[in-house]
Each structure stands twice: as structure tokens, then as C-alpha cells.
Amino acid sequence: MGGAAVSTLDTVGAVLFIGWTVAMWLAVVVLAYANRGPVRPWLYKTAVGLIGLGVVGQLGHFQEHVSQAGYWVANPYSPAWMTPWAVSLSRGMGQIDSSKPALGMEILHLTGNFIFLAGLVGIVLITKRAVGHLKSRKWAKMGVWMQTIHGIEHVVLTASVALGASRAIGLSTWFGAIEPGPALVTYRVWWHFVANLIGTGILAVSLYHLWKEKRAVKNGYDAEVQKEEKPEEESAGIRSRDLFPVSEEDVVRSPALTNRS
């Protein structure tokens, strides 16, 4: 970031990126609450949208770590590198406290990880109504647990910088014990690369099974709709019989009328 002036584009990008994260977690809360009750027409489509945004976010997030690892391979003794768009977002986010140069970068990675986590939670939510054991749900739950742990790591890293630590404190910095320099850069770059590689792999497997099991997932929502409609039809039938009751006299007369004909 190098102390460059913050542009309007930096600010707008940061606001939109943070807004993206907040919107996804609001969707998670709404879906989790709504899934406790009867099915609603928008539940399935909203969950699909949540998953899609999570996938898009993780593709951007993972390519950042791939780029950092690739740059390290070519320049193992240089400072950590970030793509131009990541530098721009970091500058925008760093305005929260400009006295802490690393804060914007920590917030960027924090939000990126929580976008990814929301997408994984979306898979767990969309498969909740499906009948039977789904591999997509199993893999997504595994990803949620792993990404939650990774997310906590980024919360700690961000909080330590925000609270005034001279360097980020977390497992990926060996709790601040590694001095700034090539050793710290190497350890942190590859720690996060491997963590994201595993997480992205789990997401890919979960999506693969979700595609294969999409009929069962969709049927779970359709079955709930049919359950809701059936009691209404039955109650409508009961009401029609109440409105037009069959008397005992009609029952007795029917055979007689039949014989006369």
C-alpha cells in the first residue's frame, strides 16, 4: 500500500465489499430462521443465490492467495505481494484507522473469509429439507467447521492489529513470535495458501455432490408445498360436505328411485 493516497474508487470498492459481506450474513440469518417454519417460495432461490455469491467470492479470494504464492516462488526474499485490486480495497478499508497500515489488509482478508463461510452455510441450509443422507451436506458441514476455525484466525489477526499490536497475532504469525522479514512472509503466505486450498477443495466436492443431488434437494421443497396444500384441500372437502349434507331420507329414497327407473 505504501502510503498512497486513498482514491474515491478505493473507498467505493471497500464499502461495496463490506456491504456484500453484511448482506450475505443477513441472508444467512433470514434463511436459518425461515427454514424453521413452513416452506416459502423464495427460500430455495435465495439459498441458491447465497451459494452462488459465496462461490464467486471464494474464487476471487483464492486467486489472491494463488497469486501471492506464485509471487513468493519468484521472489522468496521480497515483502508479501498483493494484487492491484486487493491493494485498492485494502487502502479503502484502512481508512477506519489510518494510523495502522496493516489494518486494511487484515479487514480485507477477514471479509473475504466470511463471504466464503456464508456460501458454505448456504449449502447446509439449502439441503436441510431434503430427505435422506446427502454427501453435499456432509462436505458442506465439514467446510463450515474448517472455515469457522480459519475465520476465527482472521478475527484474531484483525483484532490484534486494531488494538495496537506491533504485528498481527495469530497462528499464521506464530502468535507474533516470528520477526518481520522473509521467514514471516514465507510462513504466513503458505499457511493461508494451504488453508484456502483445502477449503476450496472441500467447497468444490460439496458443489459437485449438490449438483448430483439437486433433484432430492428440490423435491424437499416441493414435498413441503404439497404437505401444506393437502390439508387445505381436505378441509375444503369437509366444508363442502358441511354446506351440502346428505340426509337419511335421501339415502333411503335413492334405491327406490333407482328401481323405478
C-alpha positions as CSV (number, residue, x, y, z in Angstrom):
1,M,0.0,0.0,0.0
2,G,3.0,2.3,0.6
3,G,1.1,5.3,2.0
4,A,-0.5,6.1,-1.4
5,A,-3.4,8.5,-1.3
6,V,-6.8,6.9,-1.0
7,S,-9.0,7.4,-4.1
8,T,-12.8,7.5,-4.4
9,L,-12.6,4.2,-6.2
10,D,-10.8,2.7,-3.2
11,T,-13.5,3.9,-0.8
12,V,-16.4,2.8,-3.0
13,G,-14.9,-0.6,-3.5
14,A,-14.3,-1.1,0.2
15,V,-17.8,0.0,1.1
16,L,-19.3,-2.4,-1.5
17,F,-17.2,-5.3,-0.4
18,I,-18.1,-4.9,3.2
19,G,-21.7,-4.4,2.2
20,W,-21.5,-7.7,0.2
21,T,-20.3,-9.5,3.4
22,V,-23.0,-8.0,5.6
23,A,-25.8,-8.7,3.0
24,M,-24.7,-12.3,2.8
25,W,-24.8,-12.8,6.6
26,L,-28.2,-11.1,6.8
27,A,-29.4,-13.6,4.2
28,V,-27.9,-16.5,6.3
29,V,-29.9,-15.3,9.4
30,V,-33.1,-14.9,7.4
31,L,-32.8,-18.3,5.8
32,A,-31.9,-20.1,9.0
33,Y,-34.9,-18.5,10.8
34,A,-37.3,-19.1,7.8
35,N,-36.2,-22.7,7.4
36,R,-37.6,-23.5,10.9
37,G,-41.2,-22.9,9.6
38,P,-43.2,-23.9,6.6
39,V,-41.5,-23.6,3.2
40,R,-41.8,-20.2,1.4
41,P,-41.4,-19.7,-2.4
42,W,-38.3,-17.6,-2.1
43,L,-36.4,-19.9,0.3
44,Y,-34.9,-22.1,-2.4
45,K,-33.9,-19.3,-4.8
46,T,-32.4,-17.2,-2.0
47,A,-30.3,-20.1,-0.8
48,V,-29.1,-20.7,-4.4
49,G,-28.2,-17.0,-4.7
50,L,-26.3,-17.2,-1.4
51,I,-24.3,-20.2,-2.6
52,G,-23.5,-18.5,-5.9
53,L,-22.2,-15.3,-4.3
54,G,-20.1,-17.4,-1.9
55,V,-18.5,-19.3,-4.8
56,V,-17.8,-16.1,-6.7
57,G,-16.3,-14.5,-3.6
58,Q,-14.1,-17.6,-2.9
59,L,-12.8,-17.7,-6.5
60,G,-11.6,-14.1,-6.1
61,H,-10.2,-14.8,-2.6
62,F,-8.4,-18.0,-3.6
63,Q,-6.8,-16.4,-6.7
64,E,-5.3,-13.8,-4.4
65,H,-3.6,-16.5,-2.4
66,V,-2.5,-18.3,-5.5
67,S,-1.0,-15.0,-6.8
68,Q,0.8,-14.4,-3.5
69,A,2.2,-17.9,-3.5
70,G,3.3,-17.6,-7.1
71,Y,5.0,-14.3,-6.4
72,W,6.8,-15.8,-3.4
73,V,8.1,-18.6,-5.7
74,A,9.7,-16.0,-8.0
75,N,10.7,-13.6,-5.1
76,P,11.2,-15.6,-1.9
77,Y,13.0,-12.8,-0.1
78,S,10.7,-9.9,-1.0
79,P,7.9,-8.5,1.1
80,A,4.5,-10.1,0.7
81,W,2.7,-9.1,-2.5
82,M,-0.9,-8.3,-3.2
83,T,-2.8,-7.9,-6.5
84,P,-3.7,-4.3,-7.5
85,W,-7.4,-4.8,-6.8
86,A,-6.6,-6.1,-3.3
87,V,-4.3,-3.2,-2.6
88,S,-7.1,-0.8,-3.6
89,L,-9.6,-2.5,-1.3
90,S,-7.1,-2.5,1.5
91,R,-6.5,1.2,1.1
92,G,-10.2,1.8,1.3
93,M,-10.7,-0.3,4.3
94,G,-7.7,1.1,6.0
95,Q,-9.4,4.4,6.4
96,I,-11.1,3.0,9.5
97,D,-7.8,3.8,11.3
98,S,-5.1,5.2,9.0
99,S,-2.5,5.1,11.8
100,K,-2.4,1.3,11.4
101,P,-1.1,0.5,7.9
102,A,-1.8,-3.3,8.1
103,L,-5.4,-2.9,9.3
104,G,-6.9,-2.6,5.8
105,M,-5.3,-5.7,4.6
106,E,-6.4,-7.7,7.7
107,I,-10.0,-6.5,7.2
108,L,-9.9,-7.4,3.6
109,H,-8.9,-11.0,4.3
110,L,-11.4,-11.2,7.2
111,T,-14.3,-10.2,5.0
112,G,-13.2,-12.5,2.2
113,N,-13.2,-15.5,4.6
114,F,-16.6,-14.6,5.9
115,I,-18.0,-14.4,2.4
116,F,-16.7,-17.9,1.8
117,L,-18.1,-19.2,5.1
118,A,-21.5,-17.8,4.2
119,G,-21.5,-19.7,0.9
120,L,-20.8,-22.9,2.7
121,V,-23.5,-22.3,5.3
122,G,-25.8,-21.7,2.3
123,I,-25.2,-25.3,1.1
124,V,-26.1,-26.6,4.6
125,L,-29.3,-24.6,4.7
126,I,-30.5,-25.5,1.2
127,T,-30.1,-29.2,1.9
128,K,-31.9,-29.1,5.3
129,R,-35.3,-30.1,3.9
130,A,-34.0,-32.9,1.7
131,V,-34.8,-36.5,2.7
132,G,-32.0,-38.9,3.3
133,H,-28.3,-38.6,3.7
134,L,-26.7,-36.1,1.3
135,K,-23.0,-36.1,0.6
136,S,-23.2,-32.4,-0.3
137,R,-24.5,-31.6,3.2
138,K,-21.8,-33.7,4.8
139,W,-19.0,-32.0,2.9
140,A,-20.5,-28.5,3.4
141,K,-20.7,-29.1,7.2
142,M,-17.0,-30.2,7.1
143,G,-16.2,-27.0,5.3
144,V,-18.2,-24.8,7.7
145,W,-16.2,-26.2,10.7
146,M,-12.9,-25.7,9.0
147,Q,-13.7,-22.3,7.6
148,T,-15.1,-21.2,11.0
149,I,-11.7,-22.0,12.6
150,H,-10.0,-20.2,9.8
151,G,-12.4,-17.3,10.3
152,I,-11.5,-17.1,14.0
153,E,-7.9,-16.9,13.0
154,H,-8.6,-13.8,10.9
155,V,-10.7,-12.3,13.6
156,V,-7.7,-12.6,16.0
157,L,-5.3,-11.2,13.4
158,T,-7.5,-8.2,12.7
159,A,-8.4,-7.6,16.3
160,S,-4.7,-7.7,17.4
161,V,-3.8,-5.0,14.8
162,A,-6.8,-2.9,15.5
163,L,-6.0,-3.0,19.3
164,G,-2.5,-1.6,18.6
165,A,-0.2,-4.7,18.4
166,S,3.0,-4.0,16.5
167,R,2.3,-7.1,14.3
168,A,-0.7,-9.3,13.7
169,I,-1.0,-12.0,16.3
170,G,-2.4,-15.4,15.3
171,L,-1.5,-19.0,14.4
172,S,-0.3,-17.8,10.9
173,T,2.2,-15.5,12.5
174,W,3.1,-18.0,15.3
175,F,1.4,-15.6,17.7
176,G,3.8,-12.8,16.8
177,A,6.9,-14.7,17.7
178,I,8.4,-14.6,14.2
179,E,10.2,-11.4,13.5
180,P,9.1,-9.4,10.4
181,G,11.1,-10.5,7.3
182,P,11.4,-13.3,4.8
183,A,10.7,-16.0,7.4
184,L,7.4,-14.4,8.5
185,V,6.3,-13.7,4.9
186,T,7.1,-17.3,3.9
187,Y,5.2,-18.8,6.8
188,R,2.2,-16.7,6.5
189,V,1.8,-16.8,2.7
190,W,2.0,-20.6,2.6
191,W,-0.1,-21.1,5.8
192,H,-3.0,-19.2,4.3
193,F,-2.5,-20.7,0.8
194,V,-2.8,-24.2,2.1
195,A,-5.8,-23.4,4.3
196,N,-7.6,-21.9,1.4
197,L,-6.6,-24.7,-1.0
198,I,-8.1,-27.3,1.4
199,G,-11.2,-25.1,2.0
200,T,-11.7,-24.5,-1.7
201,G,-11.3,-28.2,-2.4
202,I,-14.0,-29.1,0.1
203,L,-16.3,-26.5,-1.4
204,A,-15.7,-28.0,-4.9
205,V,-16.6,-31.5,-3.7
206,S,-19.7,-30.2,-1.9
207,L,-20.8,-28.4,-5.0
208,Y,-20.2,-31.5,-7.2
209,H,-22.4,-33.6,-4.9
210,L,-25.0,-30.8,-4.7
211,W,-25.3,-30.8,-8.5
212,K,-25.8,-34.6,-8.5
213,E,-28.3,-34.4,-5.6
214,K,-30.2,-31.3,-6.9
215,R,-33.3,-33.3,-7.6
216,A,-33.5,-34.6,-4.0
217,V,-32.9,-31.1,-2.7
218,K,-35.6,-29.5,-4.9
219,N,-38.0,-32.3,-4.1
220,G,-37.6,-31.5,-0.4
221,Y,-39.1,-28.1,-1.0
222,D,-41.8,-29.4,-3.4
223,A,-42.8,-32.0,-0.8
224,E,-43.2,-29.4,1.8
225,V,-45.5,-27.4,-0.5
226,Q,-47.6,-30.5,-1.2
227,K,-48.0,-31.1,2.5
228,E,-49.2,-27.6,3.0
229,E,-51.7,-27.8,0.1
230,K,-53.1,-31.2,1.0
231,P,-54.6,-30.3,4.4
232,E,-56.2,-27.2,2.8
233,E,-57.8,-29.5,0.1
234,E,-59.1,-31.9,2.7
235,S,-60.5,-29.1,4.9
236,A,-62.2,-27.7,1.8
237,G,-63.8,-31.1,1.2
238,I,-65.1,-31.2,4.7
239,R,-66.5,-27.7,4.4
240,S,-68.3,-28.7,1.2
241,R,-69.9,-31.7,2.9
242,D,-71.0,-29.4,5.7
243,L,-72.6,-27.0,3.3
244,F,-74.4,-29.8,1.4
245,P,-75.2,-32.6,3.9
246,V,-76.7,-35.8,2.7
247,S,-79.9,-36.6,4.8
248,E,-81.0,-40.0,5.9
249,E,-84.2,-39.5,3.8
250,D,-82.1,-39.0,0.6
251,V,-80.2,-42.2,1.4
252,V,-83.4,-44.2,1.8
253,R,-85.0,-42.8,-1.3
254,S,-82.1,-43.4,-3.6
255,P,-82.6,-47.1,-4.1
256,A,-86.3,-46.6,-4.7
257,L,-85.8,-44.0,-7.4
258,T,-83.3,-46.3,-9.0
259,N,-85.7,-49.2,-9.1
260,R,-88.4,-47.0,-10.7
261,S,-86.2,-46.0,-13.5
